[in-house]
């Protein structure tokens, strides 16, 4: 699908696909999973070679950031499906061909929808290819910050679930902490995706800042500096969140070990407590002919009492030591 936006930031008909002619007032061409016909149209209208889907997956910086035939080609990885259990990265190409902006994407990150919804509020002096791209990067960073804020809120709730109820001795299912480990893995996944996205955006902004269209526009240049500082701040914040997730993971594993050790301790103490009664029962269970106690009138209750006493003494000894 191909969508075009003119200088007044309204969606318009892109032009004649068959003839390869483009409207003069088109400032932004947004390609979403473009067909080959649409790619050829853009190539013919702007005189550039549109990157394919395989080209976007190339992780070499030299292949993601370059200038060719006076057109600037940039590729960044953006977080997609952040609200789901399977967040992922999608590669998006940004092309500056003269005063026009071209974006190529095979997914629909929320940042694009937010930018398009607010496009009518963009001032007139920002309605050029480079300026629009700087504004788009600002929206992408704002969306990334929102994803991190949501992750922090969810991690706080998860931390409360792991530690909050333990002081009240609330009994939890046996696999409760194991389920929380899966939740921690999900949070780690989204934060790692955000960090990868920020790394690609940081390289892109360094390259974008050096192009003449940015250097010649003071407002765009200042916005690029602001976006770069925001990326650095978000990187530090993401590192802090990753550290908290690591702590939560280690703490959860430690709590699981404590619960397992408590269970093993109970079985160990139980075996020690019942060992003396077992010894007494074993002695009086031997089938020797000459055993005087077998002829006592109170031999049976005496042996029972001896077994109970031999079990009670270790039990209270362990309680006195604080092992129970």
WOGINOR-V864044 format. One record per backbone hydrogen bond with DSSP energy under -1.0 kcal/mol. CO is the residue of the C=O (numbers start at 0). NH is the residue of the N-H. If there is no record, write none. Layout:
BEGIN
co:CO nh:NH
co:CO nh:NH
END
This chain:
BEGIN
co:0 nh:31
co:2 nh:29
co:3 nh:11
co:4 nh:26
co:4 nh:27
co:5 nh:8
co:9 nh:5
co:13 nh:22
co:15 nh:19
co:15 nh:20
co:22 nh:25
co:24 nh:6
co:26 nh:100
co:27 nh:4
co:28 nh:102
co:29 nh:2
co:30 nh:104
co:34 nh:38
co:35 nh:39
co:36 nh:40
co:37 nh:41
co:38 nh:42
co:39 nh:43
co:40 nh:44
co:41 nh:45
co:42 nh:46
co:51 nh:55
co:54 nh:57
co:59 nh:62
co:59 nh:63
co:60 nh:64
co:63 nh:74
co:65 nh:72
co:67 nh:70
co:70 nh:67
co:71 nh:95
co:72 nh:65
co:73 nh:93
co:75 nh:91
co:77 nh:89
co:79 nh:87
co:80 nh:83
co:87 nh:79
co:89 nh:77
co:91 nh:75
co:92 nh:103
co:93 nh:73
co:94 nh:101
co:95 nh:71
co:96 nh:99
co:98 nh:128
co:99 nh:96
co:100 nh:28
co:101 nh:94
co:102 nh:30
co:103 nh:92
co:104 nh:32
co:108 nh:111
co:108 nh:112
co:109 nh:113
co:110 nh:114
co:111 nh:115
co:112 nh:116
co:113 nh:117
co:115 nh:118
co:117 nh:120
co:118 nh:121
co:122 nh:125
co:123 nh:126
co:125 nh:127
co:127 nh:131
co:128 nh:132
co:129 nh:133
co:130 nh:134
co:131 nh:135
co:132 nh:136
co:133 nh:137
co:134 nh:138
co:135 nh:139
co:136 nh:140
co:137 nh:141
co:138 nh:142
co:139 nh:143
co:140 nh:144
co:141 nh:145
co:142 nh:146
co:143 nh:147
co:144 nh:148
co:145 nh:149
co:146 nh:150
co:147 nh:151
co:148 nh:152
co:149 nh:153
co:150 nh:154
co:151 nh:155
co:152 nh:156
co:153 nh:157
co:154 nh:158
co:155 nh:159
co:156 nh:160
co:157 nh:161
co:158 nh:162
co:159 nh:163
co:164 nh:169
co:165 nh:168
co:172 nh:175
co:174 nh:178
co:175 nh:179
co:176 nh:180
co:177 nh:181
co:178 nh:182
co:179 nh:183
co:180 nh:184
co:181 nh:185
co:182 nh:186
co:183 nh:187
co:184 nh:188
co:185 nh:189
co:186 nh:190
co:187 nh:191
co:188 nh:192
co:189 nh:193
co:190 nh:194
co:191 nh:195
co:192 nh:196
co:193 nh:197
co:194 nh:198
co:195 nh:199
co:196 nh:200
co:197 nh:201
co:198 nh:202
co:199 nh:203
co:200 nh:204
co:201 nh:205
co:202 nh:206
co:203 nh:207
co:204 nh:208
co:206 nh:209
co:207 nh:210
co:210 nh:213
co:210 nh:214
co:211 nh:215
co:213 nh:216
co:216 nh:220
co:217 nh:221
co:218 nh:222
co:219 nh:223
co:220 nh:224
co:221 nh:225
co:222 nh:226
co:223 nh:227
co:224 nh:228
co:225 nh:229
co:226 nh:230
co:227 nh:231
co:228 nh:232
co:229 nh:233
co:230 nh:234
co:231 nh:235
co:232 nh:236
co:233 nh:237
co:234 nh:238
co:235 nh:239
co:236 nh:240
co:237 nh:241
co:238 nh:242
co:239 nh:243
co:240 nh:244
co:241 nh:245
co:242 nh:246
co:243 nh:247
co:244 nh:248
co:245 nh:249
co:246 nh:250
co:247 nh:251
co:248 nh:252
co:249 nh:253
co:250 nh:254
co:251 nh:255
co:252 nh:256
co:253 nh:257
co:254 nh:258
co:255 nh:259
co:256 nh:260
co:257 nh:261
co:258 nh:262
co:259 nh:263
co:260 nh:264
co:261 nh:265
co:262 nh:266
co:263 nh:267
co:264 nh:268
co:265 nh:269
co:266 nh:270
co:267 nh:271
co:268 nh:272
co:269 nh:273
co:273 nh:277
co:274 nh:278
co:275 nh:279
co:276 nh:280
co:277 nh:281
co:278 nh:282
co:279 nh:283
co:282 nh:285
co:290 nh:293
co:291 nh:294
co:292 nh:295
co:295 nh:298
co:297 nh:301
co:298 nh:302
co:299 nh:303
co:300 nh:304
co:301 nh:305
co:302 nh:306
co:303 nh:307
co:304 nh:308
co:305 nh:309
co:306 nh:310
co:307 nh:311
co:308 nh:312
co:310 nh:314
co:311 nh:315
co:312 nh:316
co:313 nh:317
co:314 nh:318
co:315 nh:319
co:316 nh:320
co:317 nh:322
END
